[in-house]
């Protein structure tokens, strides 16, 4: 999956030692917010190990995140894990447009909007009352 947005939070680095194999690990989480939408969405994703230094994500950057979603169970509860595997800094910065985009050649024309019917309340029988009921 993939999402483009602006980095709005870089959470603290977490690290420790694995109980299973004794190796050190590190994880960092980031929050991005989609841009140019009427209702922006936020996503908290994480990077593990060397990918943290490889991508070096900074607050305020516009990025496209490619990620996988998985879930895991711990003590009878389930938790989602959104793990990024690719970060693209060449995210397009398209400005919102008031006109719809042109359809590609050969594509069918979109349907025109349906007319909205307005009820006629003048035939209620009582000319003194302008309420519809």
C-alpha positions as CSV (number, residue, x, y, z in Angstrom):
1,X,0.0,0.0,0.0
2,X,1.1,3.6,-0.5
3,X,0.1,7.0,1.0
4,X,1.4,10.5,0.3
5,X,1.5,13.1,3.0
6,X,3.4,15.6,5.1
7,X,5.3,14.4,8.1
8,X,3.6,16.0,11.2
9,X,5.4,14.1,14.0
10,X,8.7,12.2,14.5
11,X,8.2,10.1,17.6
12,X,11.1,9.2,19.9
13,X,13.5,6.4,19.0
14,X,12.8,3.1,20.8
15,X,15.5,0.5,21.3
16,X,16.2,-2.6,23.3
17,X,17.5,-6.1,23.3
18,X,15.5,-9.1,22.0
19,X,14.6,-11.7,24.6
20,X,14.6,-14.4,21.9
21,X,18.0,-14.0,20.3
22,X,19.8,-11.3,22.4
23,X,20.3,-8.9,19.5
24,X,19.8,-5.2,19.8
25,X,16.9,-3.6,18.0
26,X,15.7,-0.1,17.3
27,X,12.4,1.3,16.0
28,X,11.1,4.8,15.2
29,X,7.5,5.9,14.5
30,X,6.4,8.8,12.3
31,X,3.0,10.3,11.7
32,X,2.0,11.7,8.2
33,X,-1.1,13.6,7.2
34,X,-2.5,13.5,3.7
35,X,-2.7,16.9,2.0
36,X,-5.0,18.5,-0.6
37,X,-8.1,16.6,0.7
38,X,-11.3,17.9,2.2
39,X,-10.9,15.5,5.2
40,X,-7.2,14.7,5.7
41,X,-6.2,11.3,7.1
42,X,-3.3,10.5,9.5
43,X,-1.2,7.4,9.5
44,X,1.4,6.3,12.1
45,X,4.0,4.0,10.6
46,X,7.3,2.7,11.8
47,X,10.8,1.9,10.5
48,X,13.0,-0.7,12.0
49,X,16.8,-1.1,12.3
50,X,19.0,0.4,9.5
51,X,16.0,1.8,7.6
52,X,15.8,4.6,10.2
53,X,19.2,6.0,9.2
54,X,18.7,5.0,5.5
55,X,15.6,7.2,5.1
56,X,16.4,9.9,7.7
57,X,12.9,11.3,7.7
58,X,12.5,14.9,9.0
59,X,9.4,16.7,10.4
60,X,7.6,18.8,7.7
61,X,8.8,16.7,4.7
62,X,6.3,15.7,1.9
63,X,6.8,12.0,1.3
64,X,5.2,8.9,-0.2
65,X,5.3,5.9,2.1
66,X,5.1,2.4,0.8
67,X,4.1,0.1,3.6
68,X,2.7,-3.3,4.7
69,X,0.0,-3.8,7.3
70,X,0.1,-6.7,9.7
71,X,-1.6,-7.5,13.0
72,X,-0.2,-9.4,16.0
73,X,-1.7,-10.7,19.3
74,X,-0.3,-10.0,22.7
75,X,-2.0,-11.0,25.9
76,X,-5.4,-11.6,24.2
77,X,-5.4,-8.2,22.4
78,X,-4.6,-7.4,18.8
79,X,-2.4,-4.6,17.6
80,X,-1.9,-3.3,14.0
81,X,1.7,-2.9,12.7
82,X,2.2,-0.5,9.8
83,X,5.8,-1.1,8.7
84,X,7.3,1.1,5.9
85,X,9.6,-0.5,3.4
86,X,10.1,2.4,1.0
87,X,10.1,6.2,1.3
88,X,9.9,8.4,-1.8
89,X,10.8,12.1,-1.3
90,X,9.8,13.1,-4.8
91,X,6.1,13.2,-3.8
92,X,4.1,15.4,-6.1
93,X,2.9,18.7,-4.7
94,X,-0.2,19.2,-6.7
95,X,-2.3,22.2,-5.8
96,X,-6.0,21.5,-5.4
97,X,-7.9,22.5,-8.5
98,X,-11.5,23.8,-8.8
99,X,-12.0,22.2,-12.2
100,X,-12.2,18.4,-12.6
101,X,-9.4,16.7,-14.5
102,X,-9.9,16.0,-18.1
103,X,-10.7,12.4,-18.9
104,X,-8.2,10.4,-20.9
105,X,-8.7,10.0,-24.7
106,X,-11.3,7.2,-25.4
107,X,-12.8,7.3,-21.9
108,X,-16.6,7.6,-21.7
109,X,-17.9,11.0,-20.8
110,X,-19.0,11.3,-17.1
111,X,-22.8,11.5,-16.4
112,X,-24.2,15.0,-15.9
113,X,-25.5,15.6,-12.4
114,X,-29.1,14.6,-11.8
115,X,-31.6,17.5,-11.5
116,X,-32.8,18.1,-8.0
117,X,-36.6,18.1,-7.7
118,X,-38.1,20.8,-5.6
119,X,-41.6,20.1,-4.2
120,X,-44.4,22.4,-5.0
121,X,-46.1,23.3,-1.7
122,X,-48.5,25.9,-3.2
123,X,-51.4,23.4,-3.5
124,X,-51.9,22.8,0.2
125,X,-55.4,24.3,0.2
126,X,-54.6,27.0,2.7
127,X,-53.1,30.1,1.3
128,X,-52.5,31.6,4.8
129,X,-50.1,28.9,5.8
130,X,-46.8,28.6,3.9
131,X,-45.7,25.5,5.8
132,X,-45.6,22.3,3.8
133,X,-47.6,20.3,6.4
